[in-house]
Amino acid sequence: MNRQYDFIIAGGGLAGLSLAYHLIQSNLRDRAILIIEPQRKEQNDRTWCFWTNQPTLFDEIVCRSWNQLQFKSADWEGVIDLRDYRYQMIRGIDFYRLVQRALSNRENVEFAHTRADRIEDDENGVRVFTDTQVFHGRWAFDSRFDLSQFKPDLSRYHYLQQHFKGWWIETPNKSFDPQAATLFDFRTEQKNDVRFFYVLPLSERQALIEYVLLGGAEYDRELTTYMETVLGIQDYRILAREGGVNPLTDCPLPRRAGKRIMTIGVAGGRVKPTSGYAFTRIQQDSAAMVDSLRRTDAPFNVPAGSRYYRLCDSLMLQLMYRHGAGIQSLFADLFKNNPVERVFHFLDERASPRENLALMASLPPGQFLRAFLQTQVLHQI
Ligand SMILES: Cc1cc2nc3c(=O)[nH]c(=O)nc-3n(C[C@H](O)[C@H](O)[C@H](O)COP(=O)(O)OP(=O)(O)OC[C@H]3O[C@@H](n4cnc5c(N)ncnc54)[C@H](O)[C@@H]3O)c2cc1C
């Protein structure tokens, strides 16, 4: 007789492991959990940053935290004091190790290091097929997302790909201010795109320098030019590299993929379309699913996004798509003209109506009006 799991999680990346971690901290901690993940996750494949003014479940693995952020563009350079907030960095490898260690101590949690090929409902719950086995469960959570297969209807929705390429570097001399991370440095050719660098200093001699852009490019050449010409650092050693691609879209990604199948992470639309941030949203979503399971014995009762923020996301995507080079002045206005709490509340989709009005009033109205008239978002209102 096949074992019946309570929860089968396809994909043990950020979303899958976060859900499992939240489950074992709740009163569902003894339920049978299976995580299907082909990779052993023994490498630092990416680094997550996020802002917060609360303690988090992951405070012990925060490798660096900053109280100030720098903004650099042709029009404006400023230092943003985060006041009650802090901007935190977690290395992927530390997250994987922490969660895997917590899960491996539990008899009710298993890993299958293989690919989940198909997930479907059956009369008793769900069936998950790998190339050699079929696993049975009550609920499945699916974080598989194949970028090459994602083809939204572009006559209705926006879709951009956010490319990241990062170098962990070390310099022989003092080159960085460890007190302030650079959130945006737009001092690079925009090529009608949205292109910037961020600099996350660990110390005066070590930093992660990441290049972010919406179209593909010759990342290494751009990183070298930024390091040598803009930062003026000629002598450095690359300790490690990382990178990846994030989908930015307003095309809804359904949370229900079956009667007992729920999408999570990127696959569940947890990437904020206009910023690419997902870490905090994935933690909130994991907590909400666990709460829903506890209350209703089903995971689907999670907060739906608001129409207002969906419209804002669509407008921003439209601006990025059509007027990419103008984004830096818009972001400069956003940070220059608003207290940082208001910007974070807006990005976290929890600003009050008064904060939203004040924030909109601080931005050039022409740009938004033009985007509104050009955009395909009217069907979403
Ligand atoms: C380079 C990069 C940097 C980012 N930086 C930030 C940041 O600083 N802050 C932030 O908030 N967000 C950031 N994001 C966005 C987001 O937080 C991450 O993409 C996050 O990893 C998404 O979590 P996920 O679980 O959906 O995807 P992943 O973490 O990619 O996990 C998906 C997992 O599914 C597995 N998988 C794939 N196919 C199968 C299959 N058939 N069967 C089983 N498993 C499968 C993969 O091996 C992978 O482990 C970044 C994204 C990228 C790409």
The ligand as a Gaussian input file, in Angstrom:
#p B3LYP/6-31G(d) Opt

LIG

0 1
 C       18.602000      35.894000      -9.281000
 C       17.365000      36.267000      -8.523000
 C       17.495000      37.151000      -7.447000
 C       16.348000      37.476000      -6.704000
 N       16.502000      38.342000      -5.672000
 C       15.423000      38.641000      -4.912000
 C       15.571000      39.495000      -3.791000
 O       16.634000      40.043000      -3.509000
 N       14.480000      39.748000      -3.020000
 C       13.265000      39.189000      -3.292000
 O       12.319000      39.434000      -2.542000
 N       13.098000      38.376000      -4.372000
 C       14.142000      38.101000      -5.190000
 N       13.983000      37.256000      -6.260000
 C       12.631000      36.743000      -6.580000
 C       12.208000      35.498000      -5.790000
 O       12.349000      35.718000      -4.410000
 C       12.982000      34.240000      -6.171000
 O       12.834000      33.972000      -7.540000
 C       12.547000      33.005000      -5.387000
 O       13.592000      32.071000      -5.458000
 C       11.235000      32.401000      -5.890000
 O       10.926000      31.256000      -5.152000
 P       10.296000      29.946000      -5.845000
 O       10.241000      28.888000      -4.824000
 O        9.056000      30.308000      -6.572000
 O       11.339000      29.563000      -6.970000
 P       12.749000      28.844000      -6.721000
 O       13.382000      29.350000      -5.507000
 O       13.465000      28.985000      -8.028000
 O       12.354000      27.327000      -6.473000
 C       11.738000      26.508000      -7.442000
 C       12.294000      25.105000      -7.234000
 O       11.579000      24.189000      -8.067000
 C       12.493000      23.197000      -8.482000
 N       11.934000      22.525000      -9.656000
 C       11.913000      22.949000     -10.935000
 N       11.302000      22.029000     -11.703000
 C       10.919000      21.013000     -10.886000
 C       10.227000      19.790000     -11.085000
 N        9.804000      19.401000     -12.301000
 N        9.993000      19.004000     -10.014000
 C       10.395000      19.378000      -8.764000
 N       11.063000      20.534000      -8.529000
 C       11.311000      21.343000      -9.575000
 C       13.776000      23.963000      -8.766000
 O       14.908000      23.100000      -8.737000
 C       13.758000      24.977000      -7.633000
 O       14.502000      24.541000      -6.522000
 C       15.079000      36.924000      -7.049000
 C       14.985000      36.088000      -8.166000
 C       16.103000      35.769000      -8.899000
 C       15.939000      34.880000     -10.112000

